[in-house]
């Protein structure tokens, strides 16, 4: 049985809706986060800084960094940036940008859910990052960015959300980055309907695997008592989710590198794209990926073993197994929200190549998670992303 619970929240104050909510952490490099914070001192980024976000030349222990995060949050509280604490409840939550809109539920999911099977993951977790986030819960004492989880489409939940979002919202925030976020409080009857509808279904972690691992560590450290029992989550129907591709750029750095790549592509039977490039890039066989190298686009086949586990059939896995080991150099990840032309130019400027992949489907994600497998890093990129600083949830 999958457990769900109401969560007490402090919503951002109306006058602070532009200043406090922060850009998505993973969408910015550490240098970009430092630059943003220098011009937006009241951003929630000041609360969530990690070791990689410290200015070069500045030495801070992890404990000092976490204490600075707590000071930054207390400063926001003292300035009146957040409304008073609301009682435990379920909330309807909408994320909307110019490309997509999705509506889900803010509530608590079991912090030990990975252990019990109520939560299922598709990514691996690095212990150092997980442990830092667990310590953040202890020292800062608040959660803000909800872990995004999904469940298979359910008509009862869809009806509840349709009804809840007909009412006046508690909060509507229009961000400078064109992301609109809206929150409605749900009635106890609506919450009970959601609990009943989802009680027999696992929930799938979409964004926030490290935060999920951190919540389990915090749960263990506190014997599952009090707020440690629940992980702050945003639950979305699977048919509401928008997953983009996560492309790869290989930096060859030297003319010899691109020559090697072209030799590898030739040995694998790659064919240059002729005619309408736009059509060819997206209308290709299941086993084929598109590659931009030099000034040319190619199609190359990476054979699929349909008897292998589903994770081995993914494009990202086949690329890592069949092609990238033949090259030397650095591989970087770029989200599908970036224009393909810009990514091809970036690769070309470094004598490298762009490997253009397709998005993983929700069914593939569910199958990987159900099998207890993990995808290669940066295989999915879901957008739009929930933000920190729109609301906070006390952990003590």
C-alpha positions in Angstrom: 0.0 0.0 0.0 1.4 3.4 -1.0 1.1 5.9 1.8 0.3 9.6 1.3 0.0 12.4 3.8 -0.8 16.1 4.2 2.0 18.6 4.5 2.2 21.9 6.4 3.5 24.7 4.1 4.6 28.3 4.3 3.8 29.9 0.9 6.0 32.8 -0.4 4.4 36.2 0.3 2.8 38.0 -2.5 5.3 40.8 -2.6 8.2 38.4 -2.7 7.0 36.1 -5.5 9.5 37.6 -8.0 12.5 37.7 -5.7 12.6 34.4 -3.8 11.7 31.4 -6.2 14.9 30.3 -7.8 15.8 28.8 -11.2 16.0 25.0 -11.4 19.3 24.0 -9.7 20.4 21.5 -12.3 19.7 23.8 -15.3 22.5 26.1 -14.2 26.2 25.5 -13.9 27.9 26.5 -10.6 29.3 29.6 -12.2 25.8 30.5 -13.5 24.3 30.0 -10.0 27.0 32.2 -8.5 26.3 34.9 -11.1 22.5 34.7 -10.6 22.8 34.9 -6.8 25.1 38.0 -7.1 22.3 39.9 -8.8 19.4 38.2 -6.9 20.5 38.1 -3.2 17.1 37.1 -2.0 16.9 34.1 -4.2 16.3 30.7 -2.5 19.6 29.7 -4.2 21.3 31.3 -1.1 19.6 28.6 1.0 20.4 25.6 -1.2 24.0 26.3 -2.1 26.2 23.2 -2.4 30.0 23.0 -2.1 30.4 23.5 -5.8 28.6 26.9 -5.6 31.1 28.5 -3.3 33.1 31.3 -4.9 36.6 30.3 -6.1 39.2 31.1 -3.5 36.7 30.9 -0.6 37.1 28.1 1.8 34.0 26.8 3.7 33.5 23.5 5.4 30.3 21.7 4.6 29.0 22.6 8.1 29.7 26.3 7.5 28.0 26.2 4.2 24.9 24.7 5.6 24.8 27.2 8.5 25.0 30.0 5.9 22.0 28.4 4.2 20.1 28.5 7.5 21.1 32.1 8.1 19.9 33.0 4.6 16.5 31.4 5.2 16.1 33.1 8.6 16.9 36.4 6.9 14.0 35.7 4.4 11.7 34.8 7.3 12.7 38.0 9.2 11.9 40.1 6.1 8.4 38.6 5.8 9.2 36.7 2.6 6.9 33.8 3.6 3.3 33.6 4.8 2.5 32.0 8.2 2.5 28.2 8.4 -0.6 26.5 6.9 -2.0 23.3 8.5 -1.4 19.9 6.9 -3.1 19.6 3.6 -3.0 18.3 0.0 -2.5 20.9 -2.7 -3.1 21.0 -6.4 -0.1 22.4 -8.2 0.2 23.6 -11.8 3.4 24.2 -13.8 2.9 26.1 -17.1 5.3 27.5 -19.6 4.9 28.5 -23.3 5.4 24.9 -24.4 3.6 22.8 -21.8 1.2 22.7 -18.8 0.9 20.0 -16.2 -1.1 19.8 -13.0 -0.4 17.5 -10.0 -0.6 17.2 -6.3 1.7 18.5 -3.5 1.7 16.2 -0.5 3.9 13.9 1.5 5.1 10.5 0.1 6.9 8.0 2.3 10.5 9.0 3.0 11.4 5.3 3.2 9.5 4.6 0.0 12.6 3.3 -1.9 13.1 0.7 0.8 9.4 -0.4 0.9 8.8 -0.3 -2.8 6.3 2.5 -2.7 8.8 4.6 -4.6 10.7 3.4 -7.6 13.8 5.0 -9.1 15.5 4.9 -12.5 18.7 6.7 -11.6 21.7 5.9 -9.4 22.6 8.2 -6.5 26.0 9.5 -5.4 26.6 9.2 -1.7 28.4 12.5 -1.2 25.6 14.5 -2.7 22.9 12.5 -0.9 24.6 12.9 2.5 25.0 16.7 2.0 21.3 17.0 1.2 20.4 14.9 4.3 22.5 17.2 6.4 20.8 20.2 4.8 17.4 18.9 6.1 18.9 18.7 9.6 20.7 22.0 9.7 18.5 24.3 7.6 15.4 22.5 8.8 13.2 23.0 5.8 12.4 21.4 2.4 11.4 23.6 -0.5 11.9 21.9 -3.9 9.5 19.0 -4.2 10.7 15.7 -5.5 8.7 15.1 -8.7 7.1 11.7 -8.9 4.7 10.2 -11.4 2.0 7.5 -11.4 0.1 5.8 -14.2 -2.8 7.9 -15.4 -5.9 7.6 -13.2 -9.3 9.0 -14.0 -10.3 9.6 -10.4 -7.2 11.7 -9.7 -7.8 13.6 -12.9 -11.3 14.5 -11.9 -10.2 15.6 -8.5 -7.6 17.9 -10.0 -10.1 19.3 -12.5 -12.5 20.2 -9.6 -9.8 21.6 -7.3 -8.4 23.9 -10.0 -11.8 25.5 -10.7 -11.6 27.3 -7.3 -9.6 30.5 -6.7 -5.9 29.7 -6.1 -4.0 30.3 -3.0 -1.0 31.5 -5.0 -0.2 32.3 -8.6 3.3 33.2 -9.5 4.5 34.4 -12.9 8.3 34.0 -13.2 10.8 36.1 -15.1 11.6 32.9 -17.1 8.0 32.6 -18.3 7.2 29.8 -15.9 3.8 30.2 -14.2 3.2 28.3 -10.9 -0.3 28.0 -9.3 -1.4 26.4 -6.1 -4.8 25.5 -4.8 -5.7 23.9 -1.5 -7.6 20.6 -1.8 -10.5 19.6 0.4 -10.3 16.7 2.8 -12.7 14.7 0.6 -10.5 15.3 -2.4 -7.4 14.3 -0.5 -9.1 11.1 0.6 -10.1 10.3 -3.0 -6.4 10.7 -4.1 -5.2 8.4 -1.2 -7.8 5.8 -2.2 -7.0 6.0 -5.9 -3.2 5.6 -5.5 -3.0 3.2 -2.6 -2.2 0.2 -4.7 0.1 1.9 -7.2 3.9 2.6 -6.9 5.1 6.1 -7.5 8.0 6.7 -9.8 10.7 9.2 -9.0 11.2 11.6 -12.0 13.3 14.5 -10.7 15.0 14.4 -7.3 16.7 11.0 -6.8 19.4 12.5 -4.5 16.8 14.4 -2.5 14.8 11.1 -2.2 17.9 9.3 -0.9 18.6 12.2 1.5 15.1 11.9 2.9 15.6 8.2 3.6 18.8 9.0 5.4 17.0 11.7 7.4 14.2 9.2 8.1 16.7 6.7 9.5 18.5 9.3 11.6 15.2 10.3 13.2 13.6 6.8 13.5 10.9 7.9 11.1 9.4 10.1 13.7 7.6 13.5 13.1 8.3 15.3 9.8 11.0 12.8 8.8 8.2 10.4 7.9 7.3 12.3 4.8 9.2 13.5 1.7 7.8 16.7 0.1 6.6 15.6 -3.4 4.7 16.8 -6.5 2.8 13.9 -8.0 1.9 14.2 -11.7 -0.1 11.9 -13.9 2.1 10.1 -16.4 0.1 11.5 -19.4 0.8 15.0 -18.0 4.6 14.6 -18.1 6.8 16.1 -20.8 10.1 14.4 -21.2 12.7 15.9 -23.6 15.8 14.2 -25.0 19.2 14.5 -23.3 21.7 14.9 -26.1 25.5 14.2 -25.9 28.3 16.5 -27.1 31.7 14.8 -27.6 34.6 17.2 -27.4 37.4 16.0 -29.6 39.4 19.1 -29.1 41.8 18.3 -32.0 41.4 17.8 -35.8 42.8 14.3 -35.2 39.8 13.6 -32.9 37.2 14.5 -35.5 39.2 12.4 -38.0 39.0 9.4 -35.6 35.2 10.0 -35.2 34.7 10.0 -39.0 36.7 6.8 -39.3 34.5 5.2 -36.5 31.3 6.3 -38.2 32.5 5.0 -41.5 33.4 1.6 -40.0 29.9 1.5 -38.5 28.2 2.1 -41.8 27.0 5.6 -41.1 25.4 7.4 -44.0 25.3 11.1 -44.6 21.9 12.8 -44.5 20.8 14.1 -47.9 17.8 16.1 -48.8 15.6 17.4 -46.0 17.7 17.3 -42.9 14.9 18.3 -40.6 12.8 15.3 -41.7 15.7 12.9 -41.6 16.7 13.9 -38.0 13.3 12.9 -36.6 12.1 10.3 -39.1 14.6 7.6 -38.5 14.5 3.9 -37.6 14.3 2.8 -34.0 17.9 1.6 -34.0 19.3 4.8 -35.5 20.7 8.0 -34.0 21.7 11.2 -35.7 25.3 12.5 -35.4 26.6 16.0 -36.4 30.4 16.0 -37.1 32.4 18.5 -39.1 29.8 20.2 -41.3 27.8 17.1 -41.9 24.9 15.2 -40.4 25.0 11.4 -40.4 22.6 8.5 -39.5 24.3 5.6 -37.7 22.7 2.3 -36.6 23.3 1.1 -33.0 21.7 -2.3 -33.1 19.0 -3.2 -30.5 19.0 -6.5 -28.7 15.3 -7.0 -28.0 16.1 -9.9 -25.7 18.2 -7.7 -23.4 16.8 -5.8 -20.4 14.9 -2.6 -21.4 17.6 -0.3 -20.0 20.1 -1.9 -22.5 17.8 -1.1 -25.3 17.8 2.7 -24.6 19.6 5.0 -27.0 21.8 6.4 -24.2 22.9 2.9 -23.2 23.6 1.7 -26.7 25.6 4.9 -27.4 27.7 4.3 -24.3 28.2 0.7 -25.1 28.7 0.6 -28.8 30.2 4.0 -30.0 31.6 6.2 -27.3 34.2 3.6 -26.1 35.8 3.9 -29.5 36.6 7.6 -28.9 38.7 9.6 -26.5 37.7 12.9 -25.1 35.1 14.5 -22.8 31.4 13.9 -23.2 28.9 16.6 -21.9 25.1 16.5 -21.6 22.8 19.0 -23.1 19.0 19.0 -22.5 16.5 18.8 -25.4 15.2 22.3 -24.6 18.3 23.6 -26.3 18.0 24.4 -30.0 19.7 21.6 -32.1 21.5 24.1 -34.3 23.1 25.8 -31.3 24.3 22.4 -30.0 25.7 21.4 -33.4 27.6 24.8 -33.5 28.9 24.2 -30.0 30.2 20.8 -31.0 31.8 22.1 -34.2 33.6 24.9 -32.4 35.5 22.3 -30.3 36.2 19.9 -33.2 33.6 17.6 -31.6 30.3 16.0 -32.4 26.7 16.1 -31.4 24.9 12.9 -30.8 21.2 13.6 -31.0 19.0 11.2 -29.0 15.3 10.7 -28.7 13.3 11.1 -25.4 12.6 8.0 -23.3 8.9 7.2 -23.1 7.1 7.0 -19.8 6.5 3.3 -20.4 10.2 2.7 -20.8 10.9 4.6 -17.6 8.3 2.6 -15.7 9.7 -0.7 -17.0 13.3 0.2 -16.0 12.2 1.3 -12.5 9.9 -1.8 -12.1 12.9 -4.0 -12.9 15.1 -2.3 -10.4 17.5 -1.1 -13.2 19.1 2.3 -13.5 19.5 4.4 -16.7 22.8 6.0 -17.7 23.3 9.5 -16.3 21.3 12.3 -17.9 19.0 10.0 -19.9 15.8 12.0 -19.1 15.0 15.7 -19.0 11.5 16.6 -17.8 10.3 20.1 -18.3 9.0 22.4 -16.9 10.7 21.9 -13.6 9.4 22.6 -10.1 11.2 25.4 -8.3 12.6 26.0 -4.9 11.4 29.0 -2.9 7.7 29.0 -3.8 6.9 27.3 -0.5 8.8 25.7 2.4 8.0 22.8 4.6 9.4 22.6 8.2 11.4 19.4 9.0 11.6 19.9 12.8 
